[in-house]
Amino acid sequence: PEPTPNASTEAPATALASANDTHTPSPTDAPTHTHTPSPTDTPRAAIRANAPTTTPCAIIVNEDATRVHAGPGRNRSVVRYLREGQTYTVIGASSDSDGATWWAIVYPNVTSAWVMRSDISAQGDCSAYEATPTPTQASDVCIISASADGVRVHAGPGRNRSVVRYLRVGAEYQTIAKATAEGMTWYQINYSGLAAAWVAQEDVNTRGACD
């Protein structure tokens, strides 16, 4: 009789076939295409973030109880006190008789509000206010006169400030400060009964030390 095959050493043909059967990729088995950003593929958010912007000039209060004066000078009345961290928009600049720079700010319900530049920090585009001419004081007399009837006197430097009086043609007033606002030069004048009285240079005639 023929010997009986040893079942433990002879694997079924199907098992051998599956063990040796490995998949060979066909030429059409290409990997899925993924997009690789080019150097010029800049995200839209980044483009918006890098766009140049101009921030209006504002002050940041460094210390509690920073004084706000009615005009550019320590000798001018104190009208308010500021708290640390508060911010206010700058609308004008001037210098006192000692050459110190002062900035006019927008303060609610105060027609003329000035802070000393060294008392605060700045943020935004303040280049128009950093260098200011020394205002004319009593020792450097500058006189303005109305060039026509109805010249408007404002509560601060700027056409958007409240009109508080109207001048008659030829009426003369001594200036006590100078500021720049809205791209124009403004003079603060000594007007009886008004804590703050400002006229635009283009509305008046000047004589004396007004430069």
MARDRENVEX-321773 format. One line per field, with one value per residue: residue in three letters; x, y, z of N, C-alpha, C, O in turn. Coordinates in Angstrom, 2 decimals. Example, Ala and Ser with C-alpha at 12.3 -4.5 7.8 and 13.67 -1.06 7.14 Angstrom:
residuo: c(Ala Ser)
n.x: c(13.19 12.85)
n.y: c(-5.69 -2.25)
n.z: c(7.80 7.08)
ca.x: c(12.30 13.67)
ca.y: c(-4.50 -1.06)
ca.z: c(7.80 7.14)
c.x: c(13.20 12.90)
c.y: c(-3.30 0.03)
c.z: c(7.80 7.87)
o.x: c(14.24 13.41)
o.y: c(-3.32 1.14)
o.z: c(8.46 8.04)
***
This chain:
residuo: c(Pro Glu Pro Thr Pro Asn Ala Ser Thr Glu Ala Pro Ala Thr Ala Leu Ala Ser Ala Asn Asp Thr His Thr Pro Ser Pro Thr Asp Ala Pro Thr His Thr His Thr Pro Ser Pro Thr Asp Thr Pro Arg Ala Ala Ile Arg Ala Asn Ala Pro Thr Thr Thr Pro Cys Ala Ile Ile Val Asn Glu Asp Ala Thr Arg Val His Ala Gly Pro Gly Arg Asn Arg Ser Val Val Arg Tyr Leu Arg Glu Gly Gln Thr Tyr Thr Val Ile Gly Ala Ser Ser Asp Ser Asp Gly Ala Thr Trp Trp Ala Ile Val Tyr Pro Asn Val Thr Ser Ala Trp Val Met Arg Ser Asp Ile Ser Ala Gln Gly Asp Cys Ser Ala Tyr Glu Ala Thr Pro Thr Pro Thr Gln Ala Ser Asp Val Cys Ile Ile Ser Ala Ser Ala Asp Gly Val Arg Val His Ala Gly Pro Gly Arg Asn Arg Ser Val Val Arg Tyr Leu Arg Val Gly Ala Glu Tyr Gln Thr Ile Ala Lys Ala Thr Ala Glu Gly Met Thr Trp Tyr Gln Ile Asn Tyr Ser Gly Leu Ala Ala Ala Trp Val Ala Gln Glu Asp Val Asn Thr Arg Gly Ala Cys Asp)
n.x: c(0.84 0.32 2.11 0.49 -0.26 1.34 -0.55 0.16 2.36 1.86 0.59 -2.58 -3.35 -4.68 -4.02 -1.26 -1.37 -2.65 -0.80 1.35 0.30 0.57 -0.32 0.29 0.68 -1.21 -0.50 -2.37 -2.94 -2.65 -1.55 -3.80 -4.25 -2.86 -3.04 -0.29 0.57 1.67 4.47 3.18 0.66 -1.01 -2.85 -6.13 -6.86 -4.41 -3.62 -5.46 -4.75 -2.23 -2.63 -2.06 -2.93 -4.23 -4.20 -6.03 -4.57 -4.15 -4.30 -2.89 -3.54 -1.17 -1.03 -3.15 -5.24 -4.15 -3.83 -6.19 -6.18 -7.56 -6.30 -3.18 -0.83 0.58 -0.37 -2.95 -6.45 -7.46 -9.54 -10.45 -9.72 -7.82 -8.04 -5.84 -4.99 -7.10 -8.21 -8.03 -9.02 -6.80 -6.84 -5.49 -2.49 -0.05 2.34 3.64 4.74 7.20 8.09 7.16 5.34 1.87 -1.21 -4.39 -7.42 -10.33 -12.85 -15.68 -18.26 -16.55 -15.30 -12.72 -9.91 -6.82 -3.75 -0.53 2.14 4.21 3.01 1.54 1.08 1.32 -0.66 -1.23 -1.24 0.55 2.15 1.60 1.26 3.44 5.61 5.39 4.85 6.04 3.62 2.27 2.79 2.20 4.60 5.40 3.86 1.00 -1.47 -4.78 -7.25 -10.62 -11.45 -13.78 -17.27 -18.94 -17.10 -16.42 -16.12 -14.80 -15.29 -13.09 -10.10 -11.03 -13.42 -15.55 -16.07 -18.05 -19.70 -19.17 -19.13 -19.40 -17.33 -16.81 -16.00 -12.69 -12.38 -10.08 -7.92 -5.82 -3.65 -3.27 -2.45 -1.53 -2.60 -2.80 -5.25 -7.35 -5.78 -5.31 -4.19 -4.87 -5.85 -5.91 -7.73 -7.80 -10.67 -13.09 -14.95 -15.04 -13.82 -12.51 -11.64 -11.45 -10.09 -9.92 -6.93 -7.16 -9.40 -8.89 -6.97 -3.53 -1.08 2.12 4.08 3.38 4.22)
n.y: c(-1.22 2.37 5.06 7.17 10.63 13.20 15.25 17.45 18.67 19.33 22.00 23.32 23.93 26.27 27.91 28.33 29.75 32.11 33.17 33.77 35.57 38.74 42.21 43.88 47.17 48.62 50.51 52.51 53.04 55.65 58.00 60.05 63.42 66.21 69.69 71.82 74.75 77.61 79.94 82.36 82.10 83.69 83.86 85.30 86.56 87.27 89.16 91.21 91.81 92.89 95.26 98.75 101.02 104.02 105.34 107.58 110.25 109.90 110.30 108.51 108.09 108.22 108.30 108.40 111.21 113.05 116.29 118.34 121.22 124.53 125.80 125.94 125.60 125.59 127.53 127.94 127.43 124.48 122.07 119.47 116.12 113.31 109.71 106.91 105.06 105.87 107.03 109.65 111.60 113.56 116.95 119.25 121.29 123.03 125.31 126.29 129.28 128.49 126.78 124.19 121.42 121.18 119.42 119.63 118.10 116.03 116.28 115.25 117.61 119.69 122.63 123.53 121.73 120.86 119.06 118.46 117.47 115.89 114.63 112.51 109.52 108.65 107.44 106.07 108.06 110.70 112.60 115.12 116.67 116.58 118.36 121.62 125.13 127.75 129.41 132.73 134.98 137.32 138.69 138.48 140.02 139.38 140.36 139.93 140.72 140.98 140.05 140.49 141.17 139.05 136.98 133.85 132.78 130.11 127.42 125.86 124.77 124.26 123.72 122.21 122.67 124.29 127.36 130.34 133.11 136.03 138.02 141.52 143.35 144.52 144.52 144.06 141.69 140.29 137.53 134.43 131.88 129.29 126.84 123.78 122.42 120.32 120.71 123.42 126.61 127.88 130.52 131.24 133.61 136.50 136.98 138.77 137.37 134.79 131.56 130.05 130.91 130.73 131.39 130.92 131.17 131.85 133.41 135.87 138.96 139.56 141.01 141.96 139.83 137.10 134.78)
n.z: c(0.00 -0.64 0.94 3.36 2.89 4.82 6.70 8.23 7.10 4.51 2.99 2.01 -1.44 -1.93 0.25 -0.15 -2.49 -1.72 0.03 -1.60 -3.28 -4.23 -4.67 -7.66 -8.61 -11.19 -14.24 -14.15 -11.55 -9.98 -7.47 -5.50 -6.55 -4.89 -4.04 -4.15 -2.62 -4.41 -4.31 -4.59 -3.63 -1.52 1.46 1.62 4.00 5.06 3.23 3.70 6.33 6.06 4.78 4.51 7.09 8.60 11.74 13.72 15.65 19.13 22.71 25.50 28.82 31.36 34.16 37.07 37.80 36.01 34.82 33.09 31.25 30.65 28.61 26.73 29.00 32.29 33.91 33.21 33.84 35.63 34.36 34.30 35.53 34.57 34.23 34.67 31.77 30.16 26.93 24.47 21.67 19.70 18.67 18.17 18.56 20.52 22.00 25.20 26.99 27.89 26.01 26.09 24.78 24.08 23.84 22.34 23.19 22.55 24.77 26.52 26.92 27.52 26.36 25.72 26.04 27.26 27.40 28.77 26.75 27.77 29.85 29.01 26.94 23.44 20.69 17.42 14.36 14.93 13.84 12.83 15.03 16.69 16.30 16.98 16.56 18.72 20.60 20.31 22.88 25.58 25.59 23.02 20.92 19.06 16.91 15.85 13.39 12.38 9.11 7.82 8.37 10.70 11.16 12.43 15.80 17.49 19.91 20.16 18.39 15.18 12.57 13.24 15.86 18.41 17.60 19.19 19.23 17.05 15.02 14.33 11.38 11.26 14.03 16.67 18.29 20.78 20.43 22.22 21.98 19.63 17.29 15.39 13.35 11.44 9.24 9.17 10.45 13.66 15.84 19.28 20.94 23.10 24.43 26.00 28.63 27.63 28.04 26.18 22.97 19.59 16.37 12.83 10.94 8.25 8.21 9.23 9.55 10.25 12.43 13.70 15.86 14.70 13.45)
ca.x: c(0.00 1.10 2.11 -0.53 0.42 1.35 -1.39 0.75 3.46 1.42 -0.42 -3.49 -2.92 -5.30 -3.27 -0.01 -1.66 -2.96 0.42 2.24 -0.43 0.75 -0.88 1.20 -0.12 -1.26 -0.07 -3.42 -3.10 -1.89 -2.03 -4.72 -3.51 -3.05 -2.52 0.81 0.51 2.85 4.92 2.31 -0.65 -1.11 -4.23 -6.81 -6.81 -3.09 -3.58 -6.18 -4.03 -1.04 -3.00 -1.70 -4.02 -3.80 -4.99 -5.99 -3.75 -4.87 -3.44 -3.14 -3.21 -0.18 -1.23 -4.39 -5.26 -3.48 -4.63 -6.63 -6.23 -8.41 -5.45 -1.83 0.00 0.27 -1.03 -4.34 -7.34 -7.63 -10.97 -10.76 -8.62 -7.95 -7.68 -4.85 -5.49 -8.10 -7.71 -8.79 -8.56 -6.08 -7.37 -4.66 -1.24 0.53 3.42 3.49 5.81 8.46 8.43 6.61 4.27 0.55 -2.15 -5.82 -8.11 -11.79 -13.33 -17.12 -18.81 -15.51 -15.06 -11.29 -9.24 -5.42 -2.87 0.88 2.61 5.07 2.19 0.76 1.67 0.57 -0.86 -1.73 -0.42 0.60 3.25 1.18 1.16 4.67 6.41 4.48 5.51 5.76 2.54 2.56 2.38 2.17 5.90 5.54 2.49 0.38 -2.82 -5.60 -8.42 -11.58 -11.35 -15.13 -18.28 -19.44 -16.06 -16.85 -15.24 -15.15 -14.92 -11.82 -9.55 -11.69 -14.73 -16.59 -16.29 -19.19 -19.51 -19.54 -19.28 -19.09 -16.54 -17.09 -14.85 -11.77 -12.20 -8.75 -7.76 -4.49 -3.64 -2.58 -1.96 -1.69 -2.74 -3.09 -6.37 -7.97 -4.84 -5.28 -3.68 -5.90 -5.37 -6.76 -7.69 -8.25 -12.01 -13.69 -16.10 -14.94 -12.65 -11.82 -12.12 -10.50 -10.43 -9.05 -6.01 -7.62 -10.54 -8.49 -5.72 -2.61 0.06 2.98 4.85 2.40 4.81)
ca.y: c(0.00 3.63 5.79 8.23 11.95 13.83 16.46 18.59 19.29 19.73 23.06 23.33 24.77 27.60 28.69 28.76 30.77 33.40 33.70 34.30 36.50 40.16 43.07 44.75 48.29 48.83 51.88 53.51 53.26 56.86 58.59 61.20 64.67 67.24 70.98 72.41 76.21 78.25 81.06 83.53 81.82 84.35 83.84 86.60 87.18 87.89 90.36 92.25 92.18 93.66 96.50 99.90 101.79 105.18 105.50 108.96 110.50 109.91 110.22 107.49 108.66 107.39 108.31 108.98 112.64 113.91 117.49 118.92 122.67 125.27 126.28 125.37 126.22 125.21 128.65 127.95 126.76 123.03 121.85 118.06 115.21 112.08 108.45 106.10 104.14 106.47 107.55 110.78 112.03 114.84 117.81 120.43 121.34 124.36 125.33 127.38 130.28 127.82 125.91 122.85 121.10 120.86 118.90 119.82 116.82 116.04 115.83 115.53 118.76 120.68 123.30 123.66 120.79 120.75 118.29 118.63 116.31 115.05 113.97 111.42 108.78 108.85 106.30 106.49 108.96 111.99 113.38 116.51 117.37 116.45 119.58 122.76 126.41 128.40 130.38 134.11 135.33 138.76 139.26 138.43 140.43 139.09 140.90 139.56 141.56 140.32 140.53 140.78 140.98 137.70 135.96 132.97 132.43 128.75 127.01 125.16 124.84 123.35 124.18 121.39 123.11 125.20 128.79 131.03 134.53 136.50 139.25 142.58 143.69 145.47 144.30 143.51 140.89 139.71 136.06 133.86 130.54 128.89 125.39 123.26 121.47 120.17 121.21 124.88 127.27 128.54 131.38 131.46 135.04 136.97 137.55 138.97 136.55 133.45 130.80 129.56 131.59 130.39 131.82 130.36 132.16 132.29 134.31 137.12 139.61 139.51 141.92 141.70 138.57 136.01 133.62)
ca.z: c(0.00 -0.71 2.22 3.52 3.00 6.16 6.60 8.94 6.33 3.19 3.07 0.87 -2.56 -1.82 1.23 -0.78 -3.49 -1.07 0.64 -2.64 -4.15 -3.87 -5.72 -8.40 -9.11 -12.64 -14.62 -13.89 -10.10 -9.63 -6.22 -5.61 -6.69 -3.87 -4.49 -3.39 -2.86 -4.99 -3.46 -4.73 -3.04 -0.21 1.94 1.58 5.33 5.23 2.40 4.42 7.55 5.71 4.12 5.34 7.68 9.37 12.95 14.19 16.83 20.40 23.90 26.51 30.13 32.07 35.61 37.58 38.17 35.02 34.73 31.82 31.42 29.72 27.52 26.78 30.01 33.67 34.55 32.79 34.78 35.53 34.12 34.55 35.85 33.79 34.87 33.96 30.77 29.29 25.66 23.92 20.34 19.63 17.61 17.97 19.32 20.73 22.99 26.16 26.97 28.18 24.90 26.27 23.84 24.63 22.85 22.58 23.05 22.60 26.08 26.57 27.66 27.79 25.08 25.47 26.95 26.87 28.26 28.46 25.99 28.60 30.86 28.42 25.82 22.20 19.81 16.12 13.55 15.63 13.26 12.61 16.31 17.48 16.19 16.92 16.80 20.00 20.42 20.66 24.23 25.79 25.27 21.56 20.63 17.77 16.90 14.69 13.17 11.51 7.73 7.35 9.41 10.87 11.35 13.52 16.91 17.89 21.27 20.06 17.03 14.24 12.10 13.86 17.25 18.55 17.36 20.44 18.96 15.70 15.07 13.37 10.54 11.85 15.47 16.93 19.51 20.97 20.48 23.39 21.62 18.24 17.16 14.06 13.32 10.12 8.24 9.20 11.65 14.46 16.92 20.43 21.20 24.41 24.22 27.32 28.97 27.05 28.48 24.98 21.77 18.52 15.01 11.79 10.37 6.94 8.36 9.87 9.20 11.39 12.47 14.83 15.92 14.56 12.80)
c.x: c(0.86 1.02 1.08 0.15 0.28 0.61 -0.74 1.80 3.01 0.30 -1.32 -3.01 -3.48 -4.55 -1.98 -0.26 -1.92 -1.73 1.31 1.58 -0.28 0.29 0.20 0.40 -0.08 -0.83 -1.10 -3.61 -2.25 -2.43 -2.93 -3.92 -3.86 -2.39 -1.43 0.81 1.81 3.27 4.01 0.94 -0.72 -2.55 -4.83 -6.76 -5.49 -2.99 -4.30 -5.41 -2.84 -1.36 -2.69 -2.94 -3.44 -4.75 -4.90 -5.16 -4.62 -3.85 -3.84 -2.67 -2.30 -0.45 -2.61 -4.18 -4.40 -4.38 -4.94 -6.82 -7.11 -7.62 -4.07 -0.94 -0.41 -0.48 -2.50 -5.19 -7.39 -9.13 -11.40 -9.51 -8.88 -7.52 -6.69 -5.54 -6.54 -7.45 -8.64 -8.18 -7.91 -6.61 -6.51 -3.41 -0.77 1.68 3.19 4.70 7.17 8.90 7.91 5.44 3.00 -0.34 -3.58 -6.52 -9.62 -12.21 -14.80 -17.46 -17.75 -15.12 -13.59 -10.53 -7.82 -4.65 -1.43 1.41 3.43 4.28 1.50 1.60 0.78 0.42 -1.47 -0.77 -0.47 1.67 2.87 1.18 2.46 5.51 5.47 5.24 5.16 4.68 2.99 2.00 2.44 3.48 6.17 4.17 2.10 -1.07 -3.55 -6.75 -9.33 -11.51 -12.70 -16.08 -18.67 -18.37 -16.40 -15.73 -15.71 -14.66 -13.60 -11.31 -10.19 -13.06 -15.87 -16.86 -17.39 -18.80 -20.04 -19.72 -19.04 -18.36 -17.00 -15.83 -14.01 -11.54 -10.88 -8.70 -6.33 -4.59 -2.87 -2.07 -2.22 -1.76 -2.99 -4.21 -6.98 -7.09 -4.74 -4.67 -4.82 -5.24 -6.41 -6.62 -8.22 -9.57 -12.71 -14.93 -16.06 -13.66 -11.84 -12.45 -11.08 -11.02 -9.43 -8.19 -6.52 -8.80 -10.16 -7.23 -4.83 -1.56 0.84 3.68 3.92 2.98 5.43)
c.y: c(1.25 4.38 6.90 9.59 12.52 15.16 17.65 19.28 19.72 20.74 22.99 24.30 26.16 28.48 29.19 29.87 32.11 34.01 34.34 35.36 37.92 41.02 43.94 45.89 48.37 50.24 52.94 53.79 54.45 57.42 59.79 62.50 65.63 68.52 71.49 73.91 76.72 79.40 82.27 83.31 82.40 84.34 85.23 87.32 87.88 89.16 91.51 92.73 93.08 94.98 97.68 100.63 102.96 105.34 106.94 109.09 110.55 109.87 109.03 108.07 107.71 107.27 108.87 110.45 113.50 115.10 117.89 120.41 123.32 125.82 125.69 126.11 125.79 126.31 128.77 127.11 125.25 122.75 120.40 117.33 113.89 110.86 107.68 105.14 104.71 106.99 108.66 111.19 113.40 115.65 119.04 120.38 122.77 124.22 126.48 128.30 129.69 126.87 124.50 122.63 120.69 120.37 119.18 118.50 117.03 115.45 116.20 116.71 119.76 121.32 123.41 122.82 120.53 119.92 118.50 117.34 115.36 114.28 112.72 110.67 108.97 107.53 106.81 107.41 110.36 112.92 114.85 117.33 117.37 117.72 120.76 124.04 126.95 129.44 131.77 134.40 136.86 139.42 139.26 138.75 140.10 139.54 140.41 140.54 140.85 140.92 140.86 140.65 139.50 136.62 135.15 132.72 131.07 128.45 126.25 125.24 123.79 123.88 123.40 121.76 124.17 126.65 129.54 132.54 134.80 137.83 140.25 142.92 144.76 145.28 143.57 142.78 140.36 138.20 135.59 132.45 130.28 127.37 125.04 122.24 121.49 120.76 122.73 125.37 128.01 129.37 131.39 132.93 135.35 137.71 137.60 138.09 135.14 132.77 130.30 130.22 131.41 130.88 131.19 131.47 132.71 133.26 135.68 137.69 139.58 140.60 141.66 140.36 137.36 134.76 132.67)
c.z: c(0.00 0.61 2.23 3.70 4.41 6.09 7.23 8.14 4.96 3.31 1.87 -0.19 -2.46 -0.83 0.66 -1.77 -2.84 -0.45 -0.38 -3.50 -3.62 -5.02 -6.36 -8.99 -10.61 -12.95 -14.31 -12.42 -9.65 -8.32 -6.47 -5.62 -5.55 -4.32 -3.56 -3.66 -3.45 -4.10 -3.52 -4.15 -1.63 0.25 1.93 2.92 5.57 4.43 3.12 5.64 7.24 5.04 5.03 5.84 8.46 10.55 13.42 15.47 18.07 21.53 24.74 27.84 30.89 33.57 35.95 37.93 37.25 34.73 33.28 32.06 30.35 28.53 27.68 27.78 31.40 34.40 34.15 33.74 34.54 35.43 34.37 35.01 35.13 34.61 34.01 32.99 29.84 28.01 25.16 22.59 20.41 18.46 17.35 18.83 19.43 21.72 23.96 26.10 27.28 27.07 25.02 25.32 24.57 23.51 23.30 22.30 23.05 23.95 26.19 27.47 28.11 26.46 24.72 26.50 26.44 27.90 27.82 27.84 26.86 29.67 30.33 27.38 24.61 21.45 18.50 15.42 14.16 15.04 13.08 13.89 17.12 17.45 16.00 17.19 18.17 19.80 20.80 22.04 24.36 25.40 23.77 20.98 19.19 17.85 15.65 14.58 12.17 10.11 7.13 8.52 9.48 10.95 12.59 14.54 17.44 19.30 21.30 18.63 16.11 13.85 12.76 15.31 17.28 18.26 18.58 20.28 17.46 15.83 14.01 12.59 11.24 13.34 15.71 18.28 19.57 21.05 21.71 23.12 20.15 18.19 15.70 14.16 11.93 9.02 8.19 10.50 12.34 15.54 18.05 20.81 22.59 24.20 25.58 27.50 28.41 27.54 27.30 23.76 20.67 17.18 14.03 11.19 9.05 7.01 8.87 9.22 10.45 11.28 13.74 14.73 15.88 13.91 13.81)
o.x: c(1.96 0.01 0.83 1.04 -0.74 1.10 -1.03 2.14 3.75 -0.82 -0.86 -2.38 -2.83 -4.45 -1.60 0.52 -1.46 -1.61 1.97 2.22 -0.95 0.46 0.93 -0.49 0.98 -0.78 -0.77 -4.38 -1.22 -3.63 -2.84 -3.01 -5.04 -1.32 -1.61 1.03 2.90 2.51 4.04 0.11 -0.51 -3.43 -4.15 -6.63 -5.44 -2.37 -3.81 -5.40 -2.48 -0.45 -3.01 -3.89 -2.30 -5.96 -3.80 -5.07 -5.69 -2.70 -4.99 -1.52 -2.63 -0.13 -3.16 -3.08 -3.96 -5.56 -4.10 -7.55 -7.37 -8.22 -3.80 -0.35 -1.60 -1.16 -3.23 -4.69 -7.37 -9.90 -12.58 -8.39 -10.01 -6.74 -6.69 -6.53 -6.84 -6.27 -9.85 -6.96 -8.40 -6.81 -6.77 -3.28 -1.03 1.96 2.61 5.58 8.20 9.94 8.19 4.64 3.05 -0.24 -3.94 -6.25 -10.13 -11.97 -15.15 -17.01 -18.01 -14.67 -13.24 -10.51 -7.64 -4.86 -1.15 1.14 3.33 4.82 0.93 2.69 -0.37 1.25 -2.15 0.39 -1.42 2.04 3.73 1.11 2.56 6.07 4.82 6.18 4.10 4.80 3.96 0.84 2.69 3.49 7.07 3.42 2.77 -1.80 -3.01 -7.17 -8.86 -11.52 -12.78 -15.73 -18.73 -18.69 -16.64 -14.57 -16.88 -13.76 -13.06 -12.02 -9.93 -13.79 -17.00 -17.78 -17.63 -17.72 -21.20 -20.38 -18.56 -18.72 -17.50 -14.72 -14.52 -10.58 -10.59 -9.33 -5.72 -5.51 -1.95 -1.35 -3.01 -1.07 -3.33 -4.13 -7.12 -7.58 -4.15 -4.63 -5.62 -4.21 -7.61 -5.50 -8.97 -9.60 -12.89 -15.83 -16.96 -12.57 -10.62 -13.66 -9.95 -12.21 -8.27 -8.67 -6.34 -9.17 -11.00 -6.52 -5.33 -1.20 0.29 3.85 3.70 2.27 5.97)
o.y: c(1.25 4.33 7.52 9.72 12.36 16.11 18.78 20.42 20.45 20.39 22.63 25.31 27.12 29.69 30.33 30.82 33.14 35.23 35.34 35.98 38.28 40.67 44.65 45.65 48.19 51.09 54.12 54.69 54.26 57.34 60.45 62.67 65.84 68.48 71.57 74.32 76.33 79.80 83.13 84.23 81.68 84.76 86.22 88.54 88.94 90.13 92.64 93.93 93.93 95.76 97.64 100.84 102.89 105.47 107.48 108.15 111.16 109.48 108.58 108.48 106.53 106.25 109.69 110.86 114.57 114.93 117.80 120.81 122.74 126.25 125.00 127.14 125.64 126.05 129.60 126.17 124.80 123.15 120.13 117.83 113.40 110.97 107.79 104.49 104.10 107.36 108.62 111.15 114.30 115.11 119.79 119.53 123.60 123.12 127.51 128.13 130.30 126.22 123.67 123.54 119.94 120.84 119.00 117.85 118.06 114.28 117.36 116.80 120.60 120.63 123.40 123.15 120.04 120.04 118.69 116.25 114.14 113.39 111.95 111.11 109.39 106.64 107.83 107.54 111.11 113.91 115.73 118.56 118.07 118.12 120.88 124.05 126.65 130.29 131.96 134.08 137.57 140.56 139.96 137.85 140.50 139.15 140.46 141.13 140.22 142.14 141.44 140.07 138.80 135.44 135.70 132.50 130.90 129.11 126.02 125.73 122.60 124.41 123.87 121.23 124.86 127.10 129.40 133.18 133.94 138.67 139.87 142.79 145.76 145.84 142.57 143.18 140.04 137.66 136.26 131.89 130.97 126.68 125.89 121.30 122.55 121.24 123.27 124.66 128.69 128.99 131.52 133.43 134.58 138.88 136.57 138.07 134.35 133.32 130.13 130.10 131.89 130.79 130.97 132.58 133.89 133.86 136.58 137.02 139.58 141.05 141.19 139.82 136.70 133.75 131.63)
o.z: c(0.54 1.31 1.20 4.55 5.08 5.47 6.84 8.48 4.29 3.69 0.78 0.09 -2.85 -1.05 0.92 -1.87 -3.34 -0.38 -0.08 -4.34 -2.64 -6.19 -5.66 -9.81 -11.23 -12.06 -14.22 -12.06 -9.00 -8.07 -7.50 -4.81 -5.27 -4.92 -2.35 -4.80 -3.03 -3.22 -2.63 -4.16 -0.65 -0.51 2.19 2.96 6.18 4.86 3.14 5.95 8.05 4.75 6.22 5.09 8.94 10.37 13.53 16.27 18.07 21.34 24.70 27.97 31.06 34.18 35.22 38.30 37.65 34.43 32.39 32.97 29.30 27.55 28.66 27.44 31.68 35.39 34.69 34.36 33.39 36.31 34.61 34.89 35.09 35.55 32.78 33.32 28.81 28.01 25.38 22.42 21.10 17.37 16.41 19.72 18.57 22.20 23.60 25.26 26.98 27.16 24.15 25.09 25.55 22.37 24.46 21.29 23.49 24.22 25.97 28.61 28.97 25.55 23.54 27.69 25.32 29.10 26.63 28.34 26.70 30.32 31.11 27.00 24.72 21.56 18.48 15.82 13.93 15.67 13.17 13.84 18.12 18.48 14.96 17.98 18.72 18.91 21.53 22.32 23.40 24.94 23.30 20.60 18.24 18.76 14.54 15.58 11.23 9.95 6.04 9.55 8.46 10.82 13.66 14.19 17.78 19.83 22.38 17.76 16.24 14.69 12.83 15.93 16.29 18.62 18.95 21.10 16.72 16.65 12.95 13.11 11.74 13.88 15.05 19.26 18.55 21.67 22.19 23.94 19.51 18.94 14.88 14.95 11.32 8.01 7.25 11.50 11.69 16.10 17.82 20.97 23.19 23.84 26.22 26.66 28.69 27.46 27.40 23.54 20.80 16.88 14.37 10.97 8.75 6.01 8.94 8.47 11.57 10.19 14.73 13.63 16.89 13.82 13.43)
***
